[in-house]
C-alpha cells in the first residue's frame, strides 16, 4: 500500500520521490532509495485548420434589379483555386457566374445576382446554400435572398373608339400609378396599314396620371377592329394597355341614294331611312348643292331615331336640271355623307330644253343649211358648239365643277405629252425607245394613240379652226388639235387597192382615226377633213367581212364584236357629219351583232359575247355594253325588251363607291353611253357613281397629273396611259358629247 502510494507521480517524479524518502524513514531504512529516472512528457500536436467561408449578409433585390454578392474565404494557409457553388436560388433569380472561382493568391470574389422582371407580384425569401471547395476541403453557409414585392402602374380600360377613314381623334388613356414613383415613358404601337398613332402628351414624369394618343385612320382603311397598344416599363417589366379602334366608314348614314323627280311649283316630303351601325345618339343634318329654285329642310332626330323627313319645295321658275345633292349627317363627333339625286323635270318631258342646238352657231360653220342638218340629229355632236349649249346639257344630264376641272386637267396632260411631229405614243412618252432598247410599256402605235388623244379635245368642241362660242380660253389647244390632224392626214395611205385610205396601227387605230376625221369635220366644216374622213370610211367598208358582216384585225377577216363596235362607231360618226354610208354595210353589221347575242332564250340580244356562236357562259360585260350601243345606233327603239333587260344588267355593275382602282374603263365607256341615250333615273344614278369614280381615281399630282393609271385595267398594259386617260375623259364628257338618241329637242334660244 505504501509502495503504491509512493509510486504516485505528478508526471515529473517529484511527488513519488518525496514519498519514497518519507517511506524509507518510516520503515527504518538507513538511506532512501535512489530516485527513478526522469521521463519527459510528450508535447501534443495541433490539428491543421481547414478553409472557412465568411458570413454573408442577406441579398435584397427588386424585380429586374441586380446586386453584387461578395464572397470571402479564409484560406488558413492553403494554396490553390477555390470553387464556390450555389444551390437553391428562387425561380427568377440567377447568379453570374453560376459558380465562382477564386484564383490562387486571392481570398475573395464577386457574384452578380439578377432578378427577373417577372418577379415582384409577391415577396420572395429563400435560403440559398453556398459551398466553397478547395481540394478535399469544403466550407458551407446559408445565404438569404429576398425579392421585394413592388407596385407597378397600369393603364385604365379604354372603351371602343369609332373612327372613320381619313379622320383623327385624340384618345385619353388613364395611368394608375399604384404607388410607383419612377419615370413612365409611354410608347404606342400597332395599327398596321390602317392606323397611325402618336403620343401627344407622354406620361413620362413621376406624377403623370394620363396619356393622350392621337389616332388617325388612313383614307383607304378597311372597316374592322384594330387594337393599338400603349406601353411603359416598370421594374423591367412591360406594362401594356389596349386602345380598341373600330374603323367604320359609315357608323350611321342616311339611305338616300335615289332619284327624286320634282315638278316646278311643287312640294314634296320624302322619308328616308337612317341606318345605324356604331352610333345611336342624336343626329343633325345639313343639305348641300340643291338645284337652283329648290329649297329643302330636314329636322334633327333624337337618339335611336331611324328616319328623317326631307321637305322639298320647288319654285315655279325652277329650270330643268339635275343635281347630286349632299345630305350631311353629324353626331357624336362623327360625320357621314350620302347623295340624293334631285331632278327638276321639264314641262315637256319629250323634248330637251331650248338652246341645246344653236342654229346661228351652226350657220357659222356651214354656209349650206343642208350640210349642217346632221349636227341637229339625235345622237349628234351638235351640243358641243357653244358654251351655252354645253352648259344646258351639263345642267340637264349632270356634270359638276369638279368633273369639268378633271376634264381640263386631262386635256392639259394630253397636250403636254404630244410629240414634236404632232403624234402621241400610247404610254404618253415623248420619245420612242432607242433601237435595241427593251420597251417595257405598250408599243407606241402613234396612229391609235394620236386618235385617242385627239378625241377628248374634239369632245370639248375644240377644232383646229374654232372653239365653242363663249369658251375662248380653249383656243390655246387649237394648235394641239391641228398638229395631231396633220399627222394623221399625212399618215393616210393612197393607193389603187383595198388599202386606199388606210391608216397604220391595226383596225382599232384606223377606226379611231376615222372618228377623229369625222368629228373634226363636223365641228369645223373644213372640206379637207371631209375628204380624209371619206377615204378612211372607204377603207373600213372595204375591210368588212362580206359573209359575216363584222370586222377584226385585217380586211375581210371574220369579225369580233370588239373591233366591230369601234368600226361601227366610226361609221355612225360619218353619218352624223353628213357622209353617206351604204345601207347594205349597215345591214350586214347588224346581222353580225345579232350573231353575238347570248342572252336568255326569251331575250337573246340582251347579252353579248366576243365572237359568234358563243354561249351564255362566254358573255362579257364589255361586249354586252358594246353590243347594246351598236343596236341603239342601228335603230332599236327605247322600249325594246332586249334593251330594257340589257340596261338592267348594266345597272347591276355600277362603279364602286369607294374604289381607288379605275377598273374596266372599256366597259364603263360603252355602258355610260347606252344608259345616257336611255336617260331616266338609271342614268342619273349611274352617271353620279361613274363621275365620282373617275374623279377619285384620276392622278392628282406629279408628272402624270390629269391622267389615269393603266395598272389593273383590262387591256391597260396594251393600251397604256393614253388609252385609259382618253376613255376616262370621254366617259366624263358623255353628258354633252352626244345628244341623246330618243329625245327630241327644241331649236332656238333658251328662255331666261
Residue, then its C-alpha position, 0 to 999 in steps of 0.5 A: x500500500x505504501x509502495x503504491x502510494x509512493x509510486x504516485x507521480x505528478x508526471x515529473x517524479x517529484x511527488x513519488x520521490x518525496x514519498x519514497x524518502x518519507x517511506x524509507x524513514x518510516x520503515x527504518x531504512x538507513x538511506x532512501x532509495x535512489x530516485x527513478x529516472x526522469x521521463x519527459x512528457x510528450x508535447x501534443x500536436x495541433x490539428x491543421x485548420x481547414x478553409x472557412x467561408x465568411x458570413x454573408x449578409x442577406x441579398x435584397x433585390x427588386x424585380x429586374x434589379x441586380x446586386x453584387x454578392x461578395x464572397x470571402x474565404x479564409x484560406x488558413x494557409x492553403x494554396x490553390x483555386x477555390x470553387x464556390x457553388x450555389x444551390x437553391x436560388x428562387x425561380x427568377x433569380x440567377x447568379x453570374x457566374x453560376x459558380x465562382x472561382x477564386x484564383x490562387x493568391x486571392x481570398x475573395x470574389x464577386x457574384x452578380x445576382x439578377x432578378x427577373x422582371x417577372x418577379x415582384x407580384x409577391x415577396x420572395x425569401x429563400x435560403x440559398x446554400x453556398x459551398x466553397x471547395x478547395x481540394x478535399x476541403x469544403x466550407x458551407x453557409x446559408x445565404x438569404x435572398x429576398x425579392x421585394x414585392x413592388x407596385x407597378x402602374x397600369x393603364x385604365x380600360x379604354x372603351x371602343x373608339x369609332x373612327x372613320x377613314x381619313x379622320x383623327x381623334x385624340x384618345x385619353x388613356x388613364x395611368x394608375x400609378x399604384x404607388x410607383x414613383x419612377x419615370x413612365x415613358x409611354x410608347x404606342x404601337x400597332x395599327x398596321x396599314x390602317x392606323x397611325x398613332x402618336x403620343x401627344x402628351x407622354x406620361x413620362x414624369x413621376x406624377x403623370x396620371x394620363x396619356x393622350x394618343x392621337x389616332x388617325x385612320x388612313x383614307x383607304x382603311x378597311x372597316x374592322x377592329x384594330x387594337x393599338x397598344x400603349x406601353x411603359x416599363x416598370x421594374x423591367x417589366x412591360x406594362x401594356x394597355x389596349x386602345x380598341x379602334x373600330x374603323x367604320x366608314x359609315x357608323x350611321x348614314x342616311x339611305x338616300x341614294x335615289x332619284x327624286x323627280x320634282x315638278x316646278x311649283x311643287x312640294x314634296x316630303x320624302x322619308x328616308x331611312x337612317x341606318x345605324x351601325x356604331x352610333x345611336x345618339x342624336x343626329x343633325x343634318x345639313x343639305x348641300x348643292x340643291x338645284x337652283x329654285x329648290x329649297x329643302x329642310x330636314x329636322x334633327x332626330x333624337x337618339x335611336x331615331x331611324x328616319x328623317x323627313x326631307x321637305x322639298x319645295x320647288x319654285x315655279x321658275x325652277x329650270x330643268x336640271x339635275x343635281x347630286x345633292x349632299x345630305x350631311x349627317x353629324x353626331x357624336x363627333x362623327x360625320x357621314x355623307x350620302x347623295x340624293x339625286x334631285x331632278x327638276x323635270x321639264x314641262x315637256x318631258x319629250x323634248x330637251x330644253x331650248x338652246x341645246x342646238x344653236x342654229x346661228x352657231x351652226x350657220x357659222x360653220x356651214x354656209x349650206x343649211x343642208x350640210x349642217x342638218x346632221x349636227x341637229x340629229x339625235x345622237x349628234x355632236x351638235x351640243x358641243x358648239x357653244x358654251x351655252x349649249x354645253x352648259x344646258x346639257x351639263x345642267x340637264x344630264x349632270x356634270x359638276x365643277x369638279x368633273x369639268x376641272x378633271x376634264x381640263x386637267x386631262x386635256x392639259x396632260x394630253x397636250x403636254x405629252x404630244x410629240x414634236x411631229x404632232x403624234x402621241x405614243x400610247x404610254x404618253x412618252x415623248x420619245x420612242x425607245x432607242x433601237x435595241x432598247x427593251x420597251x417595257x410599256x405598250x408599243x407606241x402605235x402613234x396612229x391609235x394613240x394620236x386618235x385617242x388623244x385627239x378625241x377628248x379635245x374634239x369632245x370639248x368642241x375644240x377644232x383646229x379652226x374654232x372653239x365653242x362660242x363663249x369658251x375662248x380660253x380653249x383656243x390655246x389647244x387649237x394648235x394641239x388639235x391641228x398638229x395631231x390632224x396633220x399627222x394623221x392626214x399625212x399618215x393616210x395611205x393612197x393607193x389603187x387597192x383595198x388599202x386606199x385610205x388606210x391608216x397604220x396601227x391595226x383596225x382599232x387605230x384606223x377606226x379611231x382615226x376615222x372618228x377623229x376625221x369625222x368629228x373634226x369635220x363636223x365641228x369645223x366644216x373644213x372640206x379637207x377633213x371631209x375628204x380624209x374622213x371619206x377615204x378612211x370610211x372607204x377603207x373600213x367598208x372595204x375591210x368588212x367581212x362580206x359573209x359575216x358582216x363584222x370586222x377584226x384585225x385585217x380586211x375581210x377577216x371574220x369579225x369580233x364584236x370588239x373591233x366591230x363596235x369601234x368600226x361601227x362607231x366610226x361609221x355612225x360618226x360619218x353619218x352624223x357629219x353628213x357622209x353617206x354610208x351604204x345601207x347594205x354595210x349597215x345591214x350586214x353589221x347588224x346581222x353580225x351583232x345579232x350573231x353575238x347575242x347570248x342572252x336568255x332564250x326569251x331575250x337573246x340580244x340582251x347579252x353579248x359575247x366576243x365572237x359568234x356562236x358563243x354561249x351564255x357562259x362566254x358573255x362579257x360585260x364589255x361586249x354586252x355594253x358594246x353590243x347594246x350601243x351598236x343596236x341603239x345606233x342601228x335603230x332599236x327603239x327605247x322600249x325594246x325588251x332586249x334593251x330594257x333587260x340589257x340596261x338592267x344588267x348594266x345597272x347591276x355593275x355600277x362603279x364602286x363607291x369607294x374604289x381607288x382602282x379605275x377598273x374596266x374603263x372599256x366597259x364603263x365607256x360603252x355602258x355610260x353611253x347606252x344608259x345616257x341615250x336611255x336617260x331616266x333615273x338609271x342614268x342619273x344614278x349611274x352617271x353620279x357613281x361613274x363621275x365620282x369614280x373617275x374623279x377619285x381615281x384620276x392622278x392628282x399630282x406629279x408628272x402624270x397629273x390629269x391622267x389615269x393609271x393603266x395598272x389593273x385595267x383590262x387591256x391597260x398594259x396594251x393600251x397604256x396611259x393614253x388609252x385609259x386617260x382618253x376613255x376616262x375623259x370621254x366617259x366624263x364628257x358623255x353628258x354633252x358629247x352626244x345628244x341623246x338618241x330618243x329625245x327630241x329637242x327644241x331649236x332656238x334660244x333658251x328662255x331666261 
